[in-house]
Amino acid sequence: MRRSITALLVAFAAACLAPHAVCAQKEGDYTIKDFHFADGESLPALRIHYITLGAPRHDKKGLVTNAVLILHGTTGTGRQFLLPVFAGVLYGSGQLLDTTQYFIILPDGIGHGKSSKPSDGLHAHFPHYDYNDMVKAQYDLLTNALGVNHLLLVMGTSMGGMHTWVWGETYPDFMDGLVPLASLPGPMSGRNRMMRRMMMDDITEDPAYQGGDYTMEPPGLHAALQLMFMMTSSPRQLQKEAPTTGAADTYIEGWEKRVFANEDANDYLYAFDASRTYDPSQHLDRITAPLMAINSEDDQVNPPHMGVMEALMPEVKHGTYVLIPISDQTRGHGTHTLAAVWQSHLKDFMAQIKRDTGR
């Protein structure tokens, strides 16, 4: 399998490096044999799905110099970074992550998208993965399937932002820079943990869940989705979009129908439970690469002014913190995917790491 992936990448690289070429996306699956999880469980074969844009470039020593790993949020997939609000702002000719210049890697995390997940068949017997397992699998994908031995940048949104902190601590020499968006470097605690616990309870305490062996989605999933909507949405924007009772009812009815039809209770439960061991605050001193954390003022999942960032950022050797003020452009927690809102900060950060590394 590795031979076929390499051959595809060689052909893709030749096309992308041609003068004035526009790089098409490539999609694939990588199977990790006998994958062992942190809690002692294992799978004989773990599938990691990914999308790439562009092609890797190497320096004279063989080090990859242009790879950017972008990590999605809980219940999301790498495909979300192909949306116009992200890709249209960053990937085009002359833009910050121009795909004729950079090698963009968009994996689906364990339990998400087209990667191995409970709904594939194991249901509640699927291993109980955590964020460390997810990052471990991402590292395996990069090094053993894609031939990436170094990253210019690791960035991620929400859960992907939390993964970015884990990357910085676990593989401190593997990247030139880190950009976690919509996340905190502390333990899963406070209202964030309470929200997750209530969503999980909504599912598992529903008699229709049947210990994970349901034949129809349990109504408890509906309740969990409603709670997530309240935590991740923007009151300011919803008021603008639904200024009347009728408009509000129509909006939420459409949202509930659409989202409920595309979720699986076990996948959803596992995805939120994966945060249970997350706490980078114990080892922030291990992060050696420059790091820029970006949050938004109207994010109710990671609300500002709690003192978490202010207390922990000084422990990051080369860390900076950007808080985006609330405005007509921000969208609560979802601001993390609106690249136009924070791209100027990313531009400055990339210029800094290029100066520091000479790449």
C-alpha positions in Angstrom: 0.0 0.0 0.0 2.8 2.4 0.8 4.3 1.8 -2.6 1.1 2.8 -4.4 0.7 6.0 -2.2 4.3 7.0 -3.0 3.8 6.5 -6.8 0.7 8.7 -6.7 2.5 11.4 -4.8 5.3 11.4 -7.3 2.9 11.8 -10.2 1.0 14.5 -8.3 4.1 16.4 -7.4 5.2 16.5 -11.0 1.9 18.0 -12.0 1.8 20.6 -9.2 5.4 21.8 -9.7 4.8 22.5 -13.4 4.9 26.3 -14.2 1.6 28.1 -13.4 0.0 24.8 -12.5 -3.1 24.7 -10.3 -2.9 21.8 -7.8 -5.9 19.4 -7.7 -6.7 17.7 -4.4 -5.8 14.1 -3.8 -7.7 11.7 -1.4 -6.7 8.4 0.1 -6.8 6.0 3.0 -3.8 4.7 5.0 -4.1 1.6 7.1 -2.1 1.3 10.3 -1.6 -2.3 11.3 -2.0 -3.4 14.9 -2.7 0.0 16.3 -2.4 0.2 20.1 -4.4 2.8 22.0 -3.3 4.5 25.2 -5.8 2.6 27.4 -4.4 -0.8 26.2 -7.0 -1.6 23.6 -6.0 -2.3 20.0 -7.3 -2.7 16.5 -5.7 -5.0 13.9 -6.2 -2.4 11.3 -6.9 1.3 11.8 -7.9 3.3 8.7 -7.0 7.0 8.5 -8.5 9.0 5.6 -6.9 12.1 4.3 -7.0 14.8 1.6 -3.9 16.5 0.4 -3.4 19.7 -1.7 -0.1 20.6 -3.4 3.1 18.6 -3.1 6.0 18.4 -0.6 9.2 20.2 -1.2 12.6 19.3 0.3 15.7 21.1 1.2 19.2 19.9 0.4 19.2 17.7 3.5 15.9 16.0 2.5 13.8 17.9 5.1 10.3 18.7 4.0 9.9 22.5 4.1 6.4 23.3 3.0 4.0 20.9 4.7 1.0 22.3 6.7 -1.1 20.0 8.8 -4.7 21.3 9.4 -6.8 19.5 12.0 -10.6 19.6 12.3 -13.0 19.9 15.2 -15.2 17.4 17.1 -17.6 15.5 14.7 -16.0 17.3 11.8 -13.7 16.1 8.9 -10.8 17.4 7.0 -13.1 18.2 4.2 -14.5 21.2 6.1 -11.2 23.0 5.2 -12.3 22.9 1.5 -15.2 25.3 2.2 -14.9 28.7 0.5 -14.7 30.5 3.9 -11.4 28.7 4.5 -10.0 27.4 1.3 -11.2 30.5 -0.7 -9.3 32.8 1.6 -6.1 30.7 2.1 -5.3 28.3 -0.8 -5.5 30.5 -3.9 -2.7 31.9 -6.0 -0.7 34.4 -3.9 -2.7 33.6 -0.7 -1.1 32.5 2.6 -1.3 28.8 1.9 -1.2 28.9 -1.9 -1.4 25.2 -2.9 1.2 25.6 -5.6 3.7 26.5 -2.9 2.5 24.5 0.1 1.7 20.9 0.8 -1.6 20.9 2.7 -2.6 17.8 4.7 -6.2 17.4 5.9 -6.7 14.1 7.8 -10.0 12.7 9.3 -9.3 12.0 12.9 -9.9 8.6 14.4 -13.7 8.2 14.9 -14.5 10.9 12.3 -15.3 11.1 8.6 -14.0 8.2 6.5 -11.5 7.1 9.1 -12.2 4.1 11.3 -15.1 4.8 13.7 -17.7 3.0 15.9 -20.4 3.1 13.2 -18.3 1.0 10.9 -19.5 -2.1 12.7 -18.0 -2.4 16.2 -20.4 0.2 17.7 -19.8 0.5 21.4 -17.1 -2.2 21.2 -14.8 0.2 19.3 -11.7 1.2 21.3 -12.2 4.3 23.5 -9.6 6.5 21.8 -8.4 9.8 23.2 -6.6 12.8 21.8 -3.2 11.3 22.3 -4.3 8.3 20.2 -5.6 10.7 17.5 -2.3 12.6 17.3 -0.3 9.4 17.3 -2.2 8.2 14.3 -1.7 11.5 12.5 2.0 11.3 13.1 2.0 7.7 11.6 0.1 8.9 8.6 2.6 11.7 7.9 5.8 9.8 8.5 4.9 6.4 7.1 2.4 7.1 4.4 3.0 10.6 3.1 6.8 10.8 3.6 6.6 14.0 5.6 9.5 14.2 8.0 8.9 17.8 9.1 6.0 20.3 9.2 6.2 24.0 8.5 3.0 24.5 10.5 0.5 22.6 12.6 -2.9 24.4 13.0 -6.3 23.2 14.0 -9.8 24.4 15.0 -11.6 23.5 18.3 -10.6 19.8 18.9 -8.0 20.3 16.2 -6.7 23.3 18.2 -6.4 21.0 21.2 -4.6 18.5 19.0 -2.2 21.3 18.0 -1.2 21.7 21.7 -0.7 18.0 22.0 1.4 18.0 18.8 3.6 20.7 20.3 4.3 18.7 23.4 4.6 15.3 21.9 6.7 16.0 18.8 8.4 19.4 19.7 11.0 19.2 17.0 8.7 18.2 14.2 7.3 21.6 13.3 8.4 25.2 12.8 5.2 26.7 14.2 1.8 26.0 15.9 -1.5 27.8 15.5 -4.3 26.4 17.8 -7.7 28.1 17.2 -10.7 28.1 19.5 -9.1 26.0 22.3 -7.5 26.3 25.7 -4.3 24.6 26.9 -5.8 23.5 30.2 -7.7 20.4 31.4 -11.2 19.6 30.1 -13.0 21.3 33.0 -15.7 23.8 34.0 -18.7 24.4 31.7 -16.9 22.8 28.7 -16.6 19.5 30.5 -20.1 19.8 32.0 -21.5 20.3 28.5 -19.8 17.2 27.2 -20.8 15.2 30.2 -24.5 16.2 29.7 -24.4 15.4 26.0 -22.9 11.9 26.7 -25.5 11.3 29.4 -28.3 12.4 27.1 -27.2 9.5 24.8 -26.2 6.7 27.2 -29.1 7.2 29.7 -31.7 7.0 26.9 -33.2 3.4 27.0 -33.2 3.4 23.2 -29.4 3.6 23.2 -29.4 -0.1 24.3 -25.8 -0.1 25.4 -24.8 1.1 21.9 -26.5 -1.7 20.0 -29.4 0.4 18.8 -31.1 -0.2 15.4 -32.5 3.4 15.1 -30.8 6.5 16.4 -31.8 7.1 20.0 -33.8 10.4 20.7 -31.0 11.2 23.3 -28.8 12.1 20.3 -31.3 14.8 19.5 -31.0 16.3 22.9 -27.2 16.2 22.8 -27.2 18.0 19.4 -29.5 20.7 20.8 -27.0 21.3 23.7 -24.1 21.5 21.3 -26.0 24.1 19.2 -26.5 26.3 22.2 -22.8 26.2 23.1 -21.3 26.7 19.7 -23.7 29.2 18.1 -23.4 33.0 18.1 -26.4 34.8 19.8 -25.5 38.0 17.8 -25.6 36.3 14.4 -28.7 34.2 15.2 -30.6 37.3 16.2 -29.7 38.8 12.8 -30.7 35.7 10.9 -33.9 35.0 12.8 -35.4 38.3 14.1 -38.9 37.0 14.5 -40.5 34.0 16.2 -41.4 32.4 12.9 -38.0 32.8 11.5 -36.4 31.4 14.6 -38.6 28.3 14.5 -38.0 27.7 10.9 -34.2 28.0 11.3 -33.9 25.6 14.2 -36.3 23.1 12.7 -34.2 23.0 9.6 -31.0 22.7 11.5 -32.2 19.9 13.7 -33.5 17.9 10.8 -30.4 18.3 8.8 -27.9 17.6 11.5 -29.8 14.7 13.2 -29.9 12.9 9.8 -26.2 12.9 9.5 -25.0 11.9 13.0 -24.5 8.5 14.6 -25.0 8.3 18.4 -21.9 6.1 19.1 -19.7 8.2 16.8 -20.9 11.3 18.6 -20.5 9.9 22.0 -17.0 8.6 21.4 -15.9 11.9 19.8 -16.8 14.0 22.8 -15.5 11.3 25.3 -12.1 11.5 23.6 -11.4 14.8 25.4 -11.5 13.1 28.8 -7.7 12.9 29.2 -6.8 16.2 27.6 -4.7 18.5 29.8 -1.6 20.0 28.1 -1.1 22.4 31.0 1.2 19.8 32.7 3.9 20.0 30.0 3.7 23.3 28.2 7.4 23.8 28.8 8.0 21.0 26.3 6.7 23.2 23.4 9.7 24.7 21.8 8.3 25.9 18.4 6.7 29.3 18.2 3.0 29.1 19.0 0.2 31.6 18.3 -3.2 30.8 20.0 -6.2 32.5 18.4 -9.6 32.6 20.2 -12.7 34.8 19.6 -14.4 36.9 22.2 -17.9 35.5 21.5 -16.8 31.8 21.8 -19.0 30.3 24.5 -17.1 27.0 24.5 -13.9 28.7 25.5 -15.1 32.0 26.9 -12.5 34.7 27.5 -11.8 36.5 30.8 -11.7 33.2 32.8 -7.9 33.7 33.3 -7.0 30.3 31.7 -5.0 31.7 28.8 -3.5 34.5 30.9 -2.3 32.0 33.5 -0.9 29.4 31.1 0.5 31.2 28.1 3.6 32.5 30.0 4.6 28.8 30.4 5.0 28.5 26.6 8.5 29.6 25.7 7.6 31.3 22.4 3.9 31.7 22.8 1.5 34.6 21.9 -2.2 34.9 22.4 -4.6 36.7 20.1 -8.2 37.4 21.1 -10.5 38.4 18.2 -13.0 41.1 19.4 -16.7 40.3 18.8 -17.9 41.9 15.6 -20.4 41.4 12.7 -17.7 39.1 11.2 -17.3 36.8 14.1 -19.5 33.7 14.6 -19.0 32.5 18.1 -17.1 29.3 18.4 -17.3 28.9 14.6 -15.1 31.9 14.0 -12.2 29.4 13.9 -13.1 28.4 10.3 -13.6 32.0 9.0 -10.1 32.6 7.8 -10.8 36.2 6.7 -11.3 37.2 10.3 -7.9 36.0 11.5 -5.7 35.7 8.4 -3.8 38.9 9.1 -2.5 37.3 12.3 -1.5 34.1 10.5 0.3 36.2 7.9 2.4 37.9 10.5 3.1 34.6 12.3 4.2 32.8 9.1 6.5 35.7 8.3 8.0 35.3 11.7 8.7 31.6 11.5 10.1 32.0 8.0 12.5 34.7 9.3 13.5 32.4 12.2 14.1 29.3 10.1 15.3 30.9 6.9 12.9 28.9 4.9 
